[in-house]
Every structure is written in C-alpha cells, then in structure tokens.
Amino acid sequence: LELSSFQLELTYNLPLQAAAFLNLNNNHLDRYENSMELYCQAKQRIYHNAQFMIWNRDDQVTFPRHFNAHENLISFG
C-alpha cells in the first residue's frame, strides 16, 4: 500500500506491520508553503502505529524522528 503525503495528512489510525519512508524530494512543496520541513513532517506520519519502521540511510530525513520504537528500525541503502 502506497500513501501520498496528502493521504497521510488525514490518516490518524492506520495500524501497520511495517511502514517505509523511501525518499523526500521537492515535488509537492506548493502544498506545504514551499517548506521541506512541513512536507517531511507529513511524510513522517507513515510511521504512526507501525510495528516496524523502514528508512533510507541514503536520505537521512527518512529516519523516524519522533518515535520511540528504535528497536524496530530497519534501514536500507
């Protein structure tokens, strides 16, 4: 299942076995006041309620920032 940042903005309860944040680029900045930080925050929502968080070592902004389940991190890249 792939979710856009737009869909994640409205997602509050999506229990997932695993969630992946693959990369961040500037393709939707117009929606986020031209702020990469706001865009990143929207994409970070994929990690809410995920048992395992998969992030890209080649793109550090994909690291789960505000979640305490560091024992359930999986990285690639």
DSSP file with accessible surface (Angstrom, degrees, kcal/mol):
  #  RESIDUE AA STRUCTURE BP1 BP2  ACC     N-H-->O    O-->H-N    N-H-->O    O-->H-N    TCO  KAPPA ALPHA  PHI   PSI    X-CA   Y-CA   Z-CA
    1    1 A L              0   0  181      0, 0.0     2,-0.5     0, 0.0     0, 0.0   0.000 360.0 360.0 360.0 125.4    0.0    0.0    0.0
    2    2 A E        -     0   0  178      0, 0.0     2,-0.4     0, 0.0     0, 0.0  -0.928 360.0-167.6-109.7 133.6    1.4    3.3   -1.0
    3    3 A L        -     0   0   40     -2,-0.5     2,-0.1     4,-0.0    43,-0.1  -0.966  13.1-136.6-121.6 137.6    0.2    6.5    0.6
    4    4 A S     >  -     0   0   41     -2,-0.4     4,-2.4     1,-0.1     5,-0.2  -0.408  30.3-109.0 -82.3 165.0    0.8   10.1   -0.5
    5    5 A S  H  > S+     0   0    6      1,-0.2     4,-1.6     2,-0.2    -1,-0.1   0.872 121.7  58.7 -61.1 -32.4    1.6   12.9    1.9
    6    6 A F  H  > S+     0   0   71      1,-0.2     4,-0.6     2,-0.2    -1,-0.2   0.928 107.9  44.1 -61.9 -45.9   -1.8   14.2    1.1
    7    7 A Q  H >4 S+     0   0   97      1,-0.2     3,-1.0     2,-0.2     4,-0.2   0.888 109.9  56.2 -66.8 -38.0   -3.4   11.0    2.3
    8    8 A L  H >< S+     0   0    7     -4,-2.4     3,-1.2     1,-0.2    -1,-0.2   0.810  95.2  66.2 -65.9 -28.6   -1.2   10.8    5.4
    9    9 A E  H 3< S+     0   0   51     -4,-1.6    -1,-0.2     1,-0.3    -2,-0.2   0.825 109.3  38.4 -59.8 -30.2   -2.3   14.3    6.5
   10   10 A L  T << S+     0   0  129     -3,-1.0     2,-0.6    -4,-0.6    -1,-0.3   0.313  94.3 101.7-104.2   6.9   -5.8   12.8    7.0
   11   11 A T    <   +     0   0   42     -3,-1.2     3,-0.1    -4,-0.2    -4,-0.0  -0.839  30.4 154.6 -99.6 121.7   -4.7    9.5    8.5
   12   12 A Y  S    S+     0   0  169     -2,-0.6     2,-0.3     1,-0.2    -1,-0.1   0.601  70.0  31.5-118.1 -21.8   -4.9    9.2   12.2
   13   13 A N        +     0   0  127      2,-0.0    -1,-0.2    35,-0.0    36,-0.1  -0.746  63.5 139.8-144.8  92.7   -5.3    5.4   12.9
   14   14 A L        -     0   0   51     -2,-0.3     2,-0.4    34,-0.2    -3,-0.0  -0.800  34.7-156.0-134.7  87.8   -3.6    3.1   10.5
   15   15 A P        -     0   0   97      0, 0.0     2,-0.4     0, 0.0    35,-0.2  -0.550  21.0-175.8 -69.2 123.8   -2.1    0.1   12.3
   16   16 A L  E     -a   50   0A  36     33,-1.8    35,-2.4    -2,-0.4    36,-0.2  -0.943  36.3-146.0-123.4 144.5    0.7   -1.2   10.0
   17   17 A Q  E    S-     0   0A 137     -2,-0.4    35,-1.1     1,-0.3     2,-0.3   0.919  93.3  -1.9 -66.2 -45.7    3.0   -4.2   10.3
   18   18 A A  E     -a   52   0A  48     33,-0.2     2,-0.4    32,-0.1    -1,-0.3  -0.993  63.9-163.7-147.5 148.4    5.7   -2.1    8.6
   19   19 A A  E     -a   53   0A   5     33,-2.1    35,-3.4    -2,-0.3     2,-0.4  -0.998   7.7-159.6-134.9 140.2    6.0    1.4    7.1
   20   20 A A  E     -a   54   0A  47     -2,-0.4     2,-0.6    33,-0.2    35,-0.2  -0.964  12.3-167.3-124.5 136.0    8.6    2.7    4.7
   21   21 A F  E     +a   55   0A   5     33,-2.0    35,-0.6    -2,-0.4     3,-0.1  -0.958  16.5 179.1-116.0 104.7    9.6    6.3    4.0
   22   22 A L        -     0   0   97     -2,-0.6     2,-0.3     1,-0.2    -1,-0.1   0.888  51.1 -30.3 -83.0 -43.2   11.8    5.9    0.9
   23   23 A N        -     0   0   76     38,-0.1     2,-0.4    39,-0.1    -1,-0.2  -0.982  45.2-130.2-165.4 171.9   12.8    9.5    0.0
   24   24 A L        +     0   0   22     -2,-0.3     2,-0.3    -3,-0.1    37,-0.1  -0.995  29.9 161.2-136.2 126.0   11.9   13.2    0.1
   25   25 A N        -     0   0   68     -2,-0.4     3,-0.5    11,-0.0    -2,-0.0  -0.863  49.3-100.5-137.2 176.6   12.1   15.5   -2.9
   26   26 A N  S >  S+     0   0  117     -2,-0.3     3,-0.9     1,-0.2     4,-0.2   0.092  78.8 115.7 -91.7  31.2   10.6   18.8   -3.8
   27   27 A N  T 3  S+     0   0   87      1,-0.2    -1,-0.2     2,-0.1     3,-0.1   0.644  84.3  31.0 -79.0 -12.4    7.7   17.7   -6.0
   28   28 A H  T >> S+     0   0   60     -3,-0.5     3,-1.3     1,-0.1     4,-0.6   0.087  75.3 123.1-129.6  26.4    4.8   18.8   -3.7
   29   29 A L  G X4> +     0   0   28     -3,-0.9     5,-2.6     1,-0.3     3,-1.0   0.797  64.3  70.7 -63.2 -26.5    6.2   21.9   -2.0
   30   30 A D  G >45S+     0   0  132      1,-0.3     3,-0.8     3,-0.2    -1,-0.3   0.875  98.1  50.9 -59.2 -32.5    3.4   24.1   -3.2
   31   31 A R  G <45S+     0   0  119     -3,-1.3    -1,-0.3     1,-0.2    -2,-0.2   0.746 110.8  50.1 -73.8 -22.6    1.1   22.3   -0.9
   32   32 A Y  G X<5S-     0   0   16     -3,-1.0     3,-2.1    -4,-0.6     6,-0.3  -0.153 120.2 -98.2-114.0  37.6    3.5   22.8    2.1
   33   33 A E  T < 5S-     0   0  163     -3,-0.8    -3,-0.2     1,-0.3    -2,-0.1   0.833  76.0 -66.3  54.1  33.9    4.2   26.6    1.8
   34   34 A N  T 3 <S+     0   0  126     -5,-2.6     2,-0.6     1,-0.2    -1,-0.3   0.785 102.9 137.9  57.8  30.0    7.4   25.8    0.0
   35   35 A S    <>  -     0   0   36     -3,-2.1     4,-2.0    -6,-0.5    -1,-0.2  -0.921  43.7-166.8-111.9 115.1    8.7   24.2    3.2
   36   36 A M  H  > S+     0   0   76     -2,-0.6     4,-2.9     1,-0.2     5,-0.2   0.848  92.6  58.8 -63.2 -33.0   10.6   20.9    3.0
   37   37 A E  H  > S+     0   0   81      2,-0.2     4,-2.5     1,-0.2    -1,-0.2   0.932 106.3  45.4 -64.0 -45.6   10.2   20.6    6.8
   38   38 A L  H  > S+     0   0   61     -6,-0.3     4,-1.9     2,-0.2    -1,-0.2   0.906 114.2  49.7 -64.4 -39.3    6.4   20.7    6.6
   39   39 A Y  H  X S+     0   0    6     -4,-2.0     4,-2.1    -7,-0.2    -2,-0.2   0.931 110.7  49.9 -63.8 -44.2    6.5   18.2    3.7
   40   40 A C  H  X S+     0   0    2     -4,-2.9     4,-2.5     1,-0.2    -2,-0.2   0.914 107.2  54.5 -62.6 -42.0    8.8   15.9    5.7
   41   41 A Q  H  X S+     0   0   93     -4,-2.5     4,-0.8     1,-0.2    -1,-0.2   0.903 107.7  50.3 -59.6 -40.6    6.5   16.1    8.7
   42   42 A A  H >< S+     0   0    8     -4,-1.9     3,-0.8     1,-0.2    -1,-0.2   0.927 112.6  46.1 -63.3 -43.4    3.6   15.0    6.6
   43   43 A K  H >< S+     0   0   45     -4,-2.1     3,-1.6     1,-0.2    -2,-0.2   0.840 102.9  64.1 -71.0 -29.4    5.6   12.1    5.2
   44   44 A Q  H >< S+     0   0    7     -4,-2.5     3,-2.0     1,-0.3     4,-0.3   0.744  82.7  80.1 -64.7 -20.6    6.8   11.1    8.7
   45   45 A R  G X< S+     0   0   64     -3,-0.8     3,-1.6    -4,-0.8    -1,-0.3   0.721  72.2  79.2 -60.4 -19.3    3.2   10.3    9.7
   46   46 A I  G <  S+     0   0   23     -3,-1.6    -1,-0.3     1,-0.3    -2,-0.2   0.815  86.4  60.4 -58.4 -26.7    3.6    7.0    7.9
   47   47 A Y  G X  S+     0   0    2     -3,-2.0     3,-1.9    -4,-0.2    -1,-0.3   0.665  75.3 113.6 -79.0 -14.9    5.4    5.7   11.0
   48   48 A H  T <  S-     0   0   86     -3,-1.6   -34,-0.2     1,-0.3   -32,-0.1  -0.361  93.6  -1.3 -59.2 129.7    2.5    6.3   13.4
   49   49 A N  T 3  S+     0   0   90      1,-0.2   -33,-1.8   -34,-0.1     2,-0.4   0.657  97.0 140.4  64.6  18.0    1.2    3.0   14.6
   50   50 A A  E <   -a   16   0A  13     -3,-1.9    -1,-0.2   -35,-0.2   -33,-0.2  -0.768  46.4-153.3 -91.4 136.7    3.8    1.0   12.6
   51   51 A Q  E    S+     0   0A 101    -35,-2.4     2,-0.4    -2,-0.4   -33,-0.2   0.871  86.8  28.4 -73.7 -37.5    5.4   -2.0   14.2
   52   52 A F  E    S-a   18   0A  79    -35,-1.1   -33,-2.1   -36,-0.2     2,-0.5  -0.985  72.5-153.7-126.3 137.6    8.5   -1.7   12.0
   53   53 A M  E     -ab  19  73A   4     19,-2.5    21,-2.9    -2,-0.4     2,-0.5  -0.954   7.8-162.2-115.6 120.7    9.8    1.5   10.5
   54   54 A I  E     +ab  20  74A  43    -35,-3.4   -33,-2.0    -2,-0.5     2,-0.3  -0.889  15.4 175.3-107.5 124.7   11.9    1.2    7.4
   55   55 A W  E     -ab  21  75A  29     19,-2.5    21,-1.6    -2,-0.5     2,-0.7  -0.887  32.2-113.5-131.8 161.7   14.1    4.2    6.4
   56   56 A N  E >   - b   0  76A  22    -35,-0.6     3,-2.0     3,-0.4     6,-0.4  -0.829  12.7-159.5 -99.3 111.8   16.6    5.0    3.8
   57   57 A R  T 3  S+     0   0  112     19,-3.1     3,-0.3    -2,-0.7    20,-0.2   0.750  94.2  60.4 -61.5 -22.2   20.2    5.5    5.1
   58   58 A D  T 3  S+     0   0  127     18,-0.5     2,-0.3     1,-0.2    -1,-0.3   0.525 108.8  43.9 -82.5  -5.8   21.0    7.5    1.9
   59   59 A D  S X  S-     0   0   39     -3,-2.0     3,-2.5     1,-0.1    -3,-0.4  -0.756  71.0-169.9-139.3  88.3   18.3   10.0    2.8
   60   60 A Q  G >  S+     0   0  121      1,-0.3     3,-1.8    -2,-0.3    -1,-0.1   0.710  79.1  72.1 -58.7 -23.1   18.6   10.9    6.5
   61   61 A V  G 3  S+     0   0   49      1,-0.3    -1,-0.3   -37,-0.1     4,-0.2   0.698  87.9  66.2 -67.7 -13.0   15.3   12.8    6.5
   62   62 A T  G <  S+     0   0    0     -3,-2.5    -1,-0.3    -6,-0.4    -2,-0.2   0.583  73.9 112.8 -83.1  -8.2   13.5    9.5    6.3
   63   63 A F  S <  S-     0   0   61     -3,-1.8     2,-0.5    -4,-0.2    -9,-0.1  -0.416  85.0-104.1 -63.6 134.1   14.7    8.4    9.7
   64   64 A P        -     0   0    1      0, 0.0     3,-0.3     0, 0.0    -1,-0.1  -0.446  44.2-176.7 -63.4 110.4   11.8    8.1   12.2
   65   65 A R        +     0   0   82     -2,-0.5    -2,-0.0     1,-0.2    -3,-0.0   0.883  68.5  30.8 -78.8 -47.2   12.2   11.3   14.2
   66   66 A H  S    S+     0   0  142    -22,-0.1     2,-0.4     2,-0.0    -1,-0.2  -0.078  93.8  99.8-114.5  35.0    9.6   11.3   16.9
   67   67 A F        -     0   0   34     -3,-0.3     3,-0.1     1,-0.1   -19,-0.0  -0.950  54.6-153.1-127.9 142.0    9.0    7.6   17.6
   68   68 A N  S    S+     0   0  150     -2,-0.4     2,-1.4     1,-0.2     3,-0.3   0.424  70.4  96.8 -94.3  -0.1   10.5    5.6   20.5
   69   69 A A    >   +     0   0   26      1,-0.2     3,-2.4     2,-0.1   -16,-0.2  -0.257  37.7 148.5 -88.9  53.7   10.5    2.1   18.9
   70   70 A H  G >   +     0   0   95     -2,-1.4     3,-1.1     1,-0.3    -1,-0.2   0.744  65.3  66.1 -63.6 -19.6   14.1    2.3   17.9
   71   71 A E  G 3  S+     0   0  149     -3,-0.3    -1,-0.3     1,-0.2    -2,-0.1   0.683  98.0  56.4 -73.9 -11.9   14.4   -1.5   18.3
   72   72 A N  G <  S+     0   0   47     -3,-2.4   -19,-2.5     2,-0.0     2,-0.4  -0.034  80.4 123.6-108.5  30.1   12.0   -1.9   15.4
   73   73 A L  E <   -b   53   0A  45     -3,-1.1     2,-0.4   -21,-0.2   -19,-0.2  -0.758  35.7-175.6 -93.2 139.3   14.0    0.1   12.9
   74   74 A I  E     -b   54   0A  80    -21,-2.9   -19,-2.5    -2,-0.4     2,-0.3  -0.999   8.1-170.3-130.1 132.7   15.1   -1.4    9.6
   75   75 A S  E     -b   55   0A  45     -2,-0.4     2,-0.3   -21,-0.2   -19,-0.2  -0.840   7.7-177.6-122.0 161.8   17.3    0.6    7.2
   76   76 A F  E      b   56   0A  78    -21,-1.6   -19,-3.1    -2,-0.3   -18,-0.5  -0.927 360.0 360.0-144.0 169.9   18.4    0.1    3.6
   77   77 A G              0   0   48     -2,-0.3    -2,-0.0   -21,-0.2   -22,-0.0  -0.339 360.0 360.0 104.6 360.0   20.7    2.0    1.2
